[in-house]
Each structure stands twice: as C-alpha cells, then as structure tokens.
Amino acid sequence: MFTMLTVLACTSAPAIATNSAASDPTLPADDVDFTELSLEDLMGIEVTVATRKAARLDSVPAAVYVLTGDEIRRSGHSSVPEALRMVPGFYVSRWTTHSWDVTSRGFGNGLSLMNQAYLNQLLVMIDGVVVYSPQFAGVWWPIQDVLLEDVDRIEIVRGPGGTLWGTNAVHGVVHIITKHGADTQGLQLSARGSALDRQFSARYGGKLGEDAYYRAWVKGTGYETLAHPAVPEDQDWYVASFGTRLDWKASDKDFSVWARGWVGEFQNRGYDLTTFDPIQVEDDRKGAMFLASMSDPEVGSRWQAWYSSDQQDLPTLADIRVDTFDLEYSRTTELGETHSLNWGVGYRHTSSYFFGDDPFWLDFDPRNHDLDTFRAFAMDTVPLGESDVTLTFGAAIEHNELTEVEFQPTVRATWTPDDEYMFWAAISRAVRTPSLEETSDSFWGNKQFTSESVIAYELGSRWAPAPWMTTDLAVYFNDYDDLHYLDPIDAIYTNDSEGEAYGAELALDFQPFSQWKLRSTYTYHHGTFTVKSTGEQLPTGDYSPKHVFSVRSYYDVTDELEFDLGLYGVEGMGVDFQEAEYIRLDARLGWNFVEGVEAYVGVQGATEPLRSEYDDLDQLRRTAYLGVRATY
C-alpha cells in the first residue's frame, strides 16, 4: 500500500513564495491568494533564504522550498512545526503534547539526554531573529507560537546554510517571515477549538501618517494531554503570546521595529532517577524578543539588531535564563557587470545563567556563562564566460570562545540550458558548535567537546515541462565527523562518532485547472553512524524514517467554498521505532459566507483513532476541529 501511495505522492511542488522581499524580509507583500498563482508564476517567485538577496526560484543553486501563509491556512495546521510536515526532506514527529521533533535530512528523535526537544542540526529564525538555544542546542517549538495569520511565508533551505547564516545551520535554515504592517490593516479576530487544542487571537493594524503602519496582537493557546497510558494527566500546557510591529519609510530607507513576548506553563513527563517511575515536572516559561532594522534599497544594505530573553523555572530542578544581543550589517555590491558580491559582518553576545537543584541531573559549571561571537561572510556570484553556467563562491568565518575559529565554505554552480530546465550542484561545509549542556553540565558535560562537522555534496534540478506541471529534485551525500556521542564508560559527552548519509527529495506540482492545485513531496533518506574508537555501529540512523511523503489538494469549489485534503505517510523506521510509522489523512472545508468572515471545519488523522509518531506511549488522537476568522 505504501508503495502505491509513494507513486501517488510524486504529483506536485517546487518552492514558492508570495512576494519578492529582496534581502529585507520586512518589505511589503503582495497579498495574493495561493490558488490564484499559476505554477509558472510560482517558478519565477523570488526567494531570499538561499542567497540573502532576492533571487528567482528557478535560478537558486540550493534545495529551497517555501510555504505561503495562505497555504498554511488551508492546510489546517495550527502551528509552525505542524506546517513543516509539508516540506520535502523534513521529518516531523510529535512525541508529547508540547514537544515536536523537526528535522531535515536525518537525526530524528533526539541525540542527548536533556535535549530531546531541541534537535540540533537546524537553524530557525523569525524575521532574522535566531531562536536556536545555546544551552541545549536546537529549538523548543511551543514558545515559538507566532500568529499564523501574520506569517507571510516560511522559506526553507535544506542542506548546509552556514556560509550565509552562521553555525548550527548544518541541515538547513527555516526562516519565518511575517507580514509588513501595511498588509495587516484593520481588526482581525480568530478562534479555533478541538478536543486537543484551543486557540484565540486578536489583531489590530492601523496607519500613522503617509508611510507608517503598525499592528498589535495577542494570542492564547492551550493543549490537552496526548493519549499516554503511563501518566495520563502530565502534559497539559498553555502559552500566551503578544506583540507589536511598526514599519515606516523615511529618506528612501525602510525601517522596521517589532517586539513579541510570551508566558507559558507546561506539565512535562519526567522520571524518578532512583525508581525510574514516571513523574510530573512543572515548567514555567516567559520571555521576549525585540528587533530593529534599517534597509537602504538604493545601495543594497541592511542594519539589524535584536535582543531576546528566555527564562525557564523548573521547581525543585533548575532555574534557567538566557539573554542574547545580536548586531549585523550586510550588503550586496555589484562589481562591474558580472560579479555580485554579498557580504556582511556580525557580533553576538549571549549571557547564560543556569542553577540546578540536582547536580546529578541539572547543573552547570560554571553557572554563569558569557559567550561572545564574531562572524563575517562573503559570497560572490559570477557567470562563466558566455555559457549558461553561473558559479558561486562563498565562505564564512566565525570566532567563539568555546571552539575558537570555525570556517564554513561553499562552492555552487548553476546550469540553465533553456527556460524549462535548471541544474545545480554544490559542495559545502557546515558545523554545529557545542551547547552549554555538552560542555558545562557538571555531570555529563565535557569541556573538551568540540564542533560537529559535515561536508555535503548536493545535486539538483528544476523542470517545468508544461504550464500545469513543475518538478523539483535534490539528491545529497553527507560526510559527518566529530559527532555527539555519550561515552557509556565515562558517562560524558564526546565527539567519538562519525557517519554518512544520503538521500533524495522530490517535489512536484500539478494544476489540472485554475481552481485546483495538487502538491506532493517524497523523501528518501539513509544514514549509518559508528563509534570511531571501536567501529561499533550506532542506532542513530534508525531514528529517522527512510520514506516520507505528502500529497495535498487545494480545491476552490466556488468563490466562497474551499475543500482541501492532505495525505501524509512515514515508513522505514528502525526496529525500535516501528510504532512511529503511519499514514495520516487530513480534510478541511472552509466557507467565506460573509465578506471578511470565514468559518471552517476539519479533521486530522482521519485514517485511525490513535497513531504514534515517536513510540507507543504517546499517541495522537483522531481530532475534529472547527474555527472562525473575521477580518474588518
């Protein structure tokens, strides 16, 4: 059955976006309905995540995919990690009510004792603000509870992105880009509910003078526990988030400032370290982010500064706080008629405080840690004579106090023989720097722990054989060294692991007629990992599936009625994770019964009443939901 569905999955999708925001993600978006864009238009959309400047999708030498805000709305997904299920090369599994594994090209289901919810090979940003945790390495998704109605698009590049975006972009970059203030004018109210989750949001946008636009918003999210036979009441959680944004133009320059904050309470599943019985662990979170940027389109430059603070209180276990300040300048310089040089410099200061009540489980040494990081990057694009080949050379250099100097180069080539075909190739190096858990944890940490590294070889092509069909293919081979490994004898983290992985990612789009769009993705991945000192094979490759697919259908029944379907499948997990293989069917019906007012109903996981995405302890229920959204 899965083989048949895999063949069906090969029916739709290259990367897409809704506007050409150039190197500045705060520029206004064209508010275009997703289904109104033809496939030919989508192939010509400009994206920014792969080059840090505006570039046509069909010319980008990287594995890029873009989800528009309107497609996310029609998918029925209610959070960013859920929406990333639609991306080729990505594997998303939900293993508690508030914990998602989101990985690209392998490394699923956590590699350390404390960071299972912080998978560490993916760099995630919100409007350029990095939300990667320096303490546990990775992203904790529940507090990234952005207002989905404000999301213009999510740009994703699979494969190394360290040359342009810095360390920790080993397997890719996810850039969540929110809408310009001009695109969120008026009042919007939204509510959604199901047996699993409840959401409410309110947003108001207005105008100040001729060229200034603002908005303010608030959102509340609450989740019930998953089906868990061991601890049935341990995972309820809520998070309240709020924010404001101001965009304006002065002296032909674009300015943007925004702030967002959150407060949440989470019930975690833990284990008594003496009896290993499951217990409840309370987790209180609060934090804020601030961003200010200035772009000068005339000279192609951008200044950006941001600050973030995240506080976590685990009663009887630990008090944690991380404050980060980041300043960056970037610019695109045209050198003659052929060279296009993109370069930038940046500085980041991170101040971390970690006090653990249980030195066996949670405590850092030192408890206070200040980390300064300096970085610079450059990337030059030049055509190869009079041919259809374009070469790109780039490198980033970074200095931090944990591993000193890190070097991340890339070489890329693009061949465009005609308007229908585009081929690209790349060789890149990327690194993941150590987390404070790996170097400073008083029990498991190792101050000699160094950066993980990968050398990645990639090939790709895009093909538009007809106005109603497009294809996007990428294949890769990754060579890893100095990977994270917990020494079973000394009980400390080491770099005594290495590995190889290879795979393919296929995306196709079909548009049989203007009212109906079909998108599909298929991913194959295989990895093997060994202990360098002994040659022992590790089960790391079993944590990620060999096959992942999705097929999505978006159909406009009438101008007021939408009917959308999503089919998702996972197969080829390791022996210990076969419970996490599944086929999932989602359906949604949306009705715009009054101008500006939409009501919708849907079901997620219609194929079976319970399914597992991690193990047989945490199970997701078949869930029906309904909601309403009103914009005035």
N, C-alpha and C positions, 0 to 999 in steps of 0.2 A: 504493500500500500504506500509506504513511504517513497519508494522509487517512482511510482506514478505521480505522487504529489510533487516530487522534485522536478520531474519533467514539466508539470504544470507551472511550477514556480518560475521557470525560465520564460516568463512573459511580461517583463517590464521594469526599467528605471535607471537613468543616469542622474547625476547630481543636479539639483535645481535650486533656485533662489527667487526672491521676489523683487529684488532691485539691484542696482549697481552701486553699492555704498562705497565703492573705491576702498582706499585704505582706512577710511573712517567709518566704523560701524554705526555711528550716530547720525549719519546723513539720512534725510527723509526717504521713506519707502513709498513705492507706488502700490497702493492698496488694491491689488488685483486678486480676484477670486482664483483659487488654484485650478479649478476646472476650466477656466476661461483661457488659460495659457496653452497654446499648442505645443506639441513635442518639439517642433522645430524652434519655437521661441525658447523653450527650456534649455536646449543645447547651446544657445547663444547667450544665456544669462551670465553675468559677471559675478565671480566669487572672489573672496579675499583671503581665506584661511590658509591656502597653499603658498601664497606669494607675498602676503601683507600689502598688496596693492590690487587694484581692480584688474581682473583677467578673465577673458571669456572661458567658460567651462570647457569648450571643445579645444582649447589651446593649453590647458593646465597639465604639466607633466607630473601628476600625482593622482592618487586614488581619492577623489573628492566626492562627497555626497551632501546634499542639502535638503533639509526638511523645512517647508514653509509653515508659518503659523496656521494658515488655513488648512493645510493637510493634517497637522496635528489635531486641530479642532474636529475634523471629520473622521479621524481615526478612532475617536472615543477614548484615547489615553488621557489620563488626568495628571500626569507628572512627566518631567523630562526623562528620567530613566526608563519609564514605560515607553515613551515615544521612540527611544533609541533602539527598540526592538525592530524598527522598520529599516535600519541601516545595514547594508551588506557588510560582512566582515565582523559585525558586532554580535556578541552573545550576552543576553540579559537574563539573569535569574533572580528571583525574589525568594529569600530564604528566611526572613522574618517579616513581620508586618512593616517594619521601617528599615529594612536592610536589603539593598539590591547589589548584586554583582553585575557590573557593567564593564565588559572587556572587549578589546579588539585584537584579533589575531592571537587568541590563546590566553593563558594564565588565568583561568577562571577559578572561582571558589576559594580565594584567599591562600596566601603562602606563609603567613606568620601566625603566631598565637593570638596577638592582640589586634591585628588589623584586617580581620576577615571582611569587614565592611568598607575597607579602604584599599581596594585593588589599585596597584601602584604603577601601572605602565601607561596610564592615560592622563593627559593634561586637559583640564576643564577650565573654561573661562566664561564669565558673564560680562559682556561688553568690554573685554580686555582685562578684567579683574580675575586673577588666578584664584581658584577655590581649592587648590591642592593642599592637603595637610602636611606640614613639615614634620609633625610629630609622629604620625602613623603612616605616612606615605599613601596618598590617594585622596578620594573624595567621599565624604559622607553625605549621601544624597538627600536625606529628609530635610536638612536645613537649607538646601538649595531650592526652596519652594517658591520659585518665581511665578508670577501671574502669567499663565499661559496666554491669556488674551493680549498681553503686551509683547509677546515674542513675535518678532518679525520673521526670523528664520534661525535655524541651527545649522551652522556649517561644520562639516566633519571632514577631516583628512585622516585617512588610515595609513599607517606606516610612520616612520620617523619624522618628527616635526621639530627636532631640537635646533636645527640651523637657524630657524626664524623665531621660535618661541622659547628656546632655552631648555634646560634639563627637565627630565621627567616626561617628555613627550616621546617615549620610546615606541609605543604602538599607535600613536595618533593624538589628535587635538580635537576637542569638542568646543566650539565657540558659540555660545548662546547670545544672540544679538537681539536686543529689544528695540521697539519702535521709537521713532522720533516723536517728540511731543506733538508735532503738527498732525500726526496720524492717530492721535487718541483724544480728540476733542469731544467734549460733551460728557454726559453721565452714562456709565455702564454698570449694571447690576447682574450678578450671575450666581446661581445656586445649583448644586448637584448633590444627589444622595443615592446611596445604595446600602446593602447590608454590610458592606465592608468599609466604606468611606463616606464622609460628608464634607462638602466644601461650600464656602460662601465667599464672595469677593465684591468689592465696590471700588469704582474708579471714577475720578472726575478730572477732565482736562480743559484748560482754558488758554486764552491768548493775552499777552501783555504787549501793547504797542503793535508795531508792524511786523517785527521779525522775532518775537519771543513767544515760546509755547511752553506750557507746564502741565504736569499731571501729578495727582496724588492717589494712592491706592492702599487698600487694606485687604488682607485675605486670611481666612481661617480654615484649617484642615484638621480633621480628626479621623482616626482609623481604629477599627476593631481588630482584635487578635485574629491570626490565622487559625485554621484547624490544627491543633497541636495536642496530641494525647498526653504528653508528659506534664506540661504546665499550661493548662487551657486559658488562664487569665493573665498571662505575663507580658503581653505585647501591645496593650492599648497605648496610643500616643496622640498628641495633638501638637500643632505648631501654628502660631500666629505670626504673620509677616506683614510688613508695611513698608511704604517707600514713597519717594517723590522724585521728580525729574524736571529739569529746566533746560531747554535748548534755545539758543539765540544766535543771531548773526550780527557782527559788527566789524566794520573796516574790511569787508570781504573775507573775514575769517569766521569759522564755525566754532561755537563754544557749547559745551555740554557739562552739566553737573547733575549727579544723582546720588541718592542715599537710600539704602534699604536696611531694615533691621528685622530681627526675629527673636521669638521666645518660644520655648517648647518644653514639653515634659514627656519622657519616653520610659516605658517599662521594658527593660531588657531581660533576656534569658541569660542567666549565669549558672555557674556550677560551684558547689561547695568543694574546696580544694582538698578536704580531708575525706569526705564521703563520695564526692563527685555526683551528688544528687542535684537535680535542677533547682535553682532558686531564682527569686526575683531580684533585679538590680534596678534601682531608680536612677534615671539620667536626666538632669535638668540642664537645658542649654539656653544661651542667649548670646546675641552678637549683632554686629552692624558692619556695613561697608559704605565707603564714600569714594566717589570718583569725580575727577575734574579733568577735562581735556580741551585742547585748542588745536584746530586743524586749519592749515593755510592751503587751500586747493591750488592757488597760483604757483607756489613753489613746491608743493607736494610734501609738506612737513606736518608733523603731529607731535605735540607735547601731551603727556598723560601722567597723572599722579593719582594714586589710590591708597586707601588705608582700610584695613579690616581688623576686626577684633572678634574673637570667638572664645566664650567662656563655657566650661563644662564642669558640672558638680555631680560627682558620684558619691553620695553619702556612704560613709564607712570605708570607701575605697580610695578616692582621689579628688583633688581639685586641680583643674587644668585651665590655663589661659594662654592664648597665642595672639600677639599683636604684630601686624605686618604693615610696613610702609614701602611703597614702590614708586619710583620715578623713572620715566623713559622718554627718550627723544628718538624719532625715526624720520627718515626722509627718502624720497625717491628722486634720483638725479639722472637726467638724460645726458650721456656722454657722447656727443656727436649725434650722428643719425642712426647709429646701430646699437650702442651699448645703453642698457637701462640698469643703473646701479641702485639697489635698495639696501640701505644701511641704517644702523641705529646703535644706541648705547643705553645702558640702564643700570640702576642701582636698587638693591632691595635690602631692607633691614628687618629681621624677624626677632622678636623678643618672646621667649617662651618661659612659662612657669608651670612646673609640674610637681605637686606634692602628693605622694601616695601614702595612705594609711597602712598598707600591707606591703612591706618590702619584697615579699616573695612574689607578689603578683603585679603591683603597680607602684613603681617608684623610680625616679630618675636621679642620676648622679652625673653632673650637678643638677639641682632642681631648677635653677635659673640659667637660661642659656640665651646669649645674644649671637646672632649669626648675620654677618654682612656678606653680600654677594654682589660682585661687579660683572657686567657682561657687555659684549659687543658682538654685532653680527654684520655681515655684508653678503649680498647676493647679486651677481652680475648676469644679465641675460643678453646674448648676442647671437645674431643669425650666422650660420656657417656659409659664408660666401653668397653665391646666387642660388643655392639649393633651397629645398623645402625643410631643411633641418635647422633647429634652434638649440643652442647649448646654454645651460645654466650652471654656474659655479658658485658655490656658497660655503660659508663657514661661520661658526660661532665659537667664541672663546669666553670662558667664564671662570671666575675665581671665587671660591668659597672657603671657609675656614675648616670644613670637615675633610674635603678631598683635594683642596688647593685648585689646580688648573684642570679644567675639562675642555676638550676640543671636539666639536661636532661638525664635520664637513659633509657636503653633498655634491654630487655631480649628476646632472639630469640632461636628457636630450629629448627633443620632440621632432617628429617627422609628420608632416601634413601633406600627403601626396595630392589630395584634392579636397573638395568641400565635404565629402561624405566620410572620409577616413581620417583618423588621427592615431598615431602610435607614440608611445613614450617609454623611456627606460630611466632607471635611477639606481645609484649606489650611495648609501648614506650610513653614517654612524651616529648613534644616539646613546645617551647614558641616563641612568636613574641614580641620583645621589642618595646617600643613606638617610633614613629617617632618624629622629632622635630616639625612637624606640630601639632601633638597631644598634645605636652607638652609646646611648646613655642610660638605658634601662639597667637598674642596679643588679638585677638577677640574670636576664637574658642578654643584655647588651654587650657589645664588643667594640672598643674604641678603635680597633684596627679594621673594622668593617669599611669597605671602600665601595666605589660606584659599580653598579651592574652596567654592562655594555652590550650593544648589539650592532652588528654590521648587516645591513639589509640590502638585498638585491631585488629590484622590482621591475616588472614589465606590465604595460597596459595598453589598451586600445579603446577607442570610441568609434562607433559606426552608426550612421543614420541612413539606412538603405532606402527609406521612404518617409514621407511626412508623417505617417501614422505609426512609425516604429523606430526606436533607438536602442542601442546596446552600449554597455559599459563593462569592460573586463579588466581585472587586475590579477596578476599572479606574483608570488613573492617567495623568497627563501631568506630566513633569518638565522644568523650565526651568533649565539649568545656566549658570553664569558663572565666569570665572576658573579654568578647568580647567588641570590639569597639562599642560605641553607642553615638549618638548625642542627648543630652538631649533637648527636644523641649521647655522646660520652661526656663532653664538657658542658653541655646544656647552654651553649652560647650561639649567637648568630655568626655565621662565617660566609665567605664568598666561594666556598668549596663546591660549586656546581657549575655546569655548563650544559649547553643544549643546542638543538637545531629544530627548526620548524619550517614548514612550507604549506602553501595553500593557494586557493583561487577564490575570487569573488566576482560574481556575475550579477549584473542588474539589467533588466530590460523593461521598456515601457511600450505599451500599445494604447492607441486611441482609435478604436473602431469608428466612432463618430464623435462629434463635438461634445455631446452630453455625457460621454462615458470614457473614463480613463482607467486603465489597468496598469498596476505597477507590481513588479516582483523582484525578489533577490534570492540568490543561492550562494552559500558559503561552504567551502571545504577547507578543513584545517587538520594538520597532523603535526605533532611535536614529540620529540624524545629528549629526555634530560637525564644526566648522570652525575654522580659524585666524582669529582676529579681525582681525589686521593685514592679511591677504591675501585672506581669503574662501575659501582652499583647503579642500576637504573632506578630512577625516581618515578613516583606516580604522578608527577606534575602534569604530564600530557593527558592523563585521564580526567583532569578537572574540567576540560573544555570539550564540547562535542565535535565530532568530525563533520557533521552535516547540520546546517541551519538554513531554513528557507522561510520566506514570507510571500504571500500573494494578497494584494489589496485592490479592491474595486471601488471606484467612486462614480456614482451614477446620479445624474440630475433627472429625476422622474418628471418634474415640472420646474418652473421657475421658483416655486415655493417649497418643493418637496425633494429631499435628498435621501438616498438609500446607499449605505456603504457597508462593505464586508472586509474582514481581514482574517486571513488564514496563516497560522504560524506553526512551525514544526522544528523539533530538535531531536537528533538521533546520533548515536555513536559515542555515548559517554563511556567512561571506564567502568570496570566491573562493579566498583563500589558506588557508582553514581547512576546506575541504570534506571533507578526510580525517577530520575530527573528528565527522562525522555518523554516527549508529549507531542500531541497535535492539538492546537487550540483554534477555535473559531469565534470571532467577534462579529457582531452585527449592530448597526446603528441606523435609526430613522430620525431625520431632522425635518421640522416643519416651520417655515417662516410664515406664520399665519397672520401676522400684522407687520407692517414695515418697521424694521428695527427690533423685532421680537422673535426669538427662535425658541421653540420647545423641542426636546429630543428625548428619545428613549433608546436603550440598547442593552445588549447582553455581552459579557466577556466570559470566555471559557465555556461556550455552549456545548462542546463535544462530550464533556463528562462532568459529574457533580464535584469531584475533587481531583486535583492534579498536584504533583510535586515538581518543583523546579530546582531543588537542592538535594533533599533526602526525603525519607518517608515520614519525618517528624513534622515538618512544616508543610502544610498543604493549602493550596489556594482553592477557594470555593467557586463554583459557577455563580456569577454575580449579575443581576439585572440592575440597571440604573436609570434614572431619569433626571432631567435638568431643564433649566430655563435661563435664557440670556437676553437681557433687554438693553438696547443702546438708544439714548436720546440725544 
